[in-house]
Amino acid sequence: MLVLVVAGYVAFQRYWYFIPAVVQQVTNPVQPNQPVQWAQGPATAPAGERPPNVVFILADDLGYNDLSFNGGGVANGAVPTPNINAISSEGVTFVNGYAGNATCAPSRAAIMTGRYATRFGFEFTPTPMAFERYVGHHDTGLRQPIYHTEWEKDLPPVDEEQVPANEIMIPALLKPKGYHSIFLGKWHLGGTDVSRPNVKGFDEALGFMAGASRFGLSSDPNIVESRQDFDPIDKFLYANLPFAVSYNNSKWFQPNEYMTDYLADQAAAAIKANRNRPFFMYLAFNAVHTPLQAWKADYDALPQIKDHELRVYAAMVRSLDRGVGKVMAALKANGLDDNTLVIFTSDNGGANYIGLPEINRPFRGWKATFFEGGIHVPFFMRWPGKIPAGAKYLAPVAHVDIAATTAGVAGAPLPKDRVMDGVNLMPFITGQTGGRPHQTLFWRSGPYKTLLDGDWKLQVSEHPQKTWLFNLKDDPLERTNLADSNPAEVKTLVAVLNGIDKQQHKPLWPSLFESPVSIDHPLSPKTLQDEYVDWAN
């Protein structure tokens, strides 16, 4: 008996992080595939000029160097991205486009509200307790993370880690203007009756509430995987993620194809259903976020890439570009191409924990840092006849501008009862408005804060206790830290940063851990002596 007890205890200690998956399978088992019947708009188009549609496409953890639009691309350009590139070449490229945050959920909250997510306490990425315990006790090779057991009592269930009910999102802004709003993909902004897409203004929603999903079943012979056993996040995701979606809060069911293709095909079907009424579509692909799972046909198309992990990742980028192409083709096939504003960006930069060194080149840093590699993202807008093709806009813009821009083209007013951090970018693109959209941009995650003020970028960290100061005009790759040689500039910028920081709300829930992220090298099984910054959650 004692042997069984000891064996059970050892097994629990080793495999306890599988518990969320077991609970999910018992409480909400995944059903077989179900056809989605998108609500049909009018049978014929109304006469006269129509309000423009808006299609917002968000990639997940896409590295700046994952696209070939600027001469780069995965594996030295082995994977062209012509469909995503076309949004850039046929519209405007925001050369200095910035994410709302260096991790996914706060960025998404900033996008949907047009406000810094820290203004309403959505500071940290919603994660379950099991995840925080598992990742928060994993030594990355730099040093052991800081873990706050004393705060566990304050962490709500993951579905309740959500955008507050009184925050107004894009579809709610557009509803008085007669827009039908559609969400597809990854939500990650809460999973309760006050935070799911259908109660935040979306008329239809197909996707998943959590921060990641499988792209297919591991048992499917058409799925090729790369597992990073040195990465605790990867191990947790493979142990717990289902391959499943829900339509309008239905029970979970399996997609009938590879997730990226499934979301793209469903988006195309939704475009067709809404061809005769104005619509807003938020298509939030989970590509290229881990787990790294590729469609075998995409993997087989890249035999020139010899490294297995890089080849799987490259195949995922290939499928993402194909998915964007399906959406653009659907707009054209339904006669909507010229009357649709298309916006494409990534929620943040590429992740260090997949172990690939080139994905954010030429920038330093990764997802979960405020170095350029974490927040300087591809950012394009296309609207034929309204936005000049091939335009390049140099002044910094940010994810918070997407809500104001969308509302602006739809003729919808912004709320007057709160601070809106974003601005309508259309007048700046067309030259109707001069100057910079933003003098300052601000980011915060726990004790790590960053300010962009003109050409100056200040980063202040408590762990390690360090200040970085860069002049991005002269040093866009953040190679030379000027903090020690410019104490007066640091003092001035710290005062500006602190003034903005005081306007933010305290976090609605705690981050239980702060984990070191190497600035210049990806996570790997090797111990690295590297410059780093701690990231809270």
JOSUL-V837155 format. One record per residue. RES is the residue in one letter. SS is DSSP state (2 for helix, 1 for strand, 0 for the rest). Layout:
<<RES,SS> <RES,SS>>
This chain:
<<M,0> <L,2> <V,2> <L,2> <V,2> <V,2> <A,2> <G,2> <Y,2> <V,2> <A,2> <F,2> <Q,2> <R,2> <Y,2> <W,2> <Y,2> <F,2> <I,2> <P,2> <A,2> <V,2> <V,2> <Q,2> <Q,2> <V,2> <T,2> <N,0> <P,0> <V,0> <Q,1> <P,0> <N,0> <Q,0> <P,0> <V,0> <Q,0> <W,0> <A,0> <Q,0> <G,0> <P,0> <A,0> <T,0> <A,0> <P,0> <A,0> <G,0> <E,0> <R,0> <P,0> <P,0> <N,1> <V,1> <V,1> <F,1> <I,1> <L,1> <A,1> <D,0> <D,0> <L,0> <G,0> <Y,2> <N,2> <D,2> <L,0> <S,0> <F,0> <N,0> <G,0> <G,0> <G,0> <V,2> <A,2> <N,2> <G,2> <A,0> <V,0> <P,0> <T,0> <P,2> <N,2> <I,2> <N,2> <A,2> <I,2> <S,2> <S,2> <E,0> <G,0> <V,1> <T,1> <F,1> <V,0> <N,0> <G,1> <Y,1> <A,0> <G,0> <N,0> <A,0> <T,0> <C,2> <A,2> <P,2> <S,2> <R,2> <A,2> <A,2> <I,2> <M,2> <T,2> <G,0> <R,0> <Y,0> <A,2> <T,2> <R,2> <F,2> <G,0> <F,0> <E,0> <F,0> <T,0> <P,0> <T,0> <P,0> <M,2> <A,2> <F,2> <E,2> <R,2> <Y,2> <V,2> <G,0> <H,0> <H,0> <D,0> <T,0> <G,0> <L,0> <R,0> <Q,0> <P,0> <I,1> <Y,1> <H,0> <T,2> <E,2> <W,2> <E,2> <K,2> <D,2> <L,0> <P,0> <P,0> <V,2> <D,2> <E,2> <E,0> <Q,0> <V,0> <P,0> <A,0> <N,0> <E,0> <I,0> <M,0> <I,2> <P,2> <A,2> <L,2> <L,2> <K,2> <P,0> <K,0> <G,0> <Y,0> <H,1> <S,1> <I,1> <F,1> <L,1> <G,1> <K,1> <W,0> <H,0> <L,0> <G,0> <G,0> <T,0> <D,0> <V,0> <S,0> <R,0> <P,2> <N,2> <V,2> <K,0> <G,0> <F,0> <D,0> <E,1> <A,1> <L,1> <G,1> <F,1> <M,0> <A,0> <G,0> <A,0> <S,0> <R,0> <F,0> <G,0> <L,0> <S,0> <S,0> <D,0> <P,0> <N,0> <I,1> <V,1> <E,1> <S,1> <R,0> <Q,0> <D,0> <F,0> <D,0> <P,2> <I,2> <D,2> <K,2> <F,2> <L,2> <Y,2> <A,2> <N,2> <L,0> <P,0> <F,0> <A,0> <V,1> <S,1> <Y,1> <N,0> <N,0> <S,0> <K,0> <W,0> <F,1> <Q,0> <P,0> <N,0> <E,0> <Y,0> <M,2> <T,2> <D,2> <Y,2> <L,2> <A,2> <D,2> <Q,2> <A,2> <A,2> <A,2> <A,2> <I,2> <K,2> <A,2> <N,0> <R,0> <N,0> <R,0> <P,0> <F,1> <F,1> <M,1> <Y,1> <L,1> <A,1> <F,0> <N,0> <A,0> <V,0> <H,0> <T,0> <P,0> <L,1> <Q,1> <A,1> <W,1> <K,2> <A,2> <D,2> <Y,2> <D,2> <A,0> <L,0> <P,0> <Q,0> <I,0> <K,0> <D,0> <H,2> <E,2> <L,2> <R,2> <V,2> <Y,2> <A,2> <A,2> <M,2> <V,2> <R,2> <S,2> <L,2> <D,2> <R,2> <G,2> <V,2> <G,2> <K,2> <V,2> <M,2> <A,2> <A,2> <L,2> <K,2> <A,2> <N,0> <G,0> <L,0> <D,2> <D,2> <N,2> <T,1> <L,1> <V,1> <I,1> <F,1> <T,1> <S,1> <D,0> <N,0> <G,0> <G,0> <A,0> <N,2> <Y,2> <I,2> <G,0> <L,0> <P,0> <E,0> <I,0> <N,0> <R,0> <P,0> <F,0> <R,0> <G,0> <W,0> <K,0> <A,0> <T,0> <F,0> <F,0> <E,2> <G,2> <G,2> <I,2> <H,1> <V,0> <P,0> <F,1> <F,1> <M,1> <R,1> <W,0> <P,0> <G,0> <K,0> <I,0> <P,0> <A,0> <G,0> <A,1> <K,1> <Y,1> <L,0> <A,0> <P,0> <V,1> <A,1> <H,0> <V,0> <D,2> <I,2> <A,2> <A,2> <T,2> <T,2> <A,2> <G,2> <V,2> <A,2> <G,0> <A,0> <P,0> <L,0> <P,0> <K,0> <D,0> <R,0> <V,0> <M,0> <D,0> <G,0> <V,0> <N,0> <L,0> <M,2> <P,2> <F,2> <I,2> <T,2> <G,0> <Q,0> <T,0> <G,0> <G,0> <R,0> <P,0> <H,0> <Q,0> <T,1> <L,1> <F,1> <W,1> <R,1> <S,1> <G,0> <P,0> <Y,1> <K,1> <T,1> <L,1> <L,1> <D,1> <G,0> <D,0> <W,1> <K,1> <L,1> <Q,1> <V,1> <S,1> <E,0> <H,0> <P,0> <Q,0> <K,1> <T,1> <W,1> <L,1> <F,1> <N,1> <L,0> <K,0> <D,0> <D,0> <P,0> <L,0> <E,0> <R,0> <T,0> <N,0> <L,0> <A,0> <D,0> <S,0> <N,0> <P,2> <A,2> <E,2> <V,2> <K,2> <T,2> <L,2> <V,2> <A,2> <V,2> <L,2> <N,2> <G,2> <I,2> <D,2> <K,0> <Q,0> <Q,0> <H,0> <K,0> <P,0> <L,0> <W,0> <P,0> <S,0> <L,0> <F,1> <E,1> <S,1> <P,1> <V,1> <S,1> <I,0> <D,0> <H,0> <P,0> <L,0> <S,0> <P,0> <K,0> <T,0> <L,0> <Q,0> <D,0> <E,0> <Y,1> <V,1> <D,1> <W,1> <A,1> <N,0>>
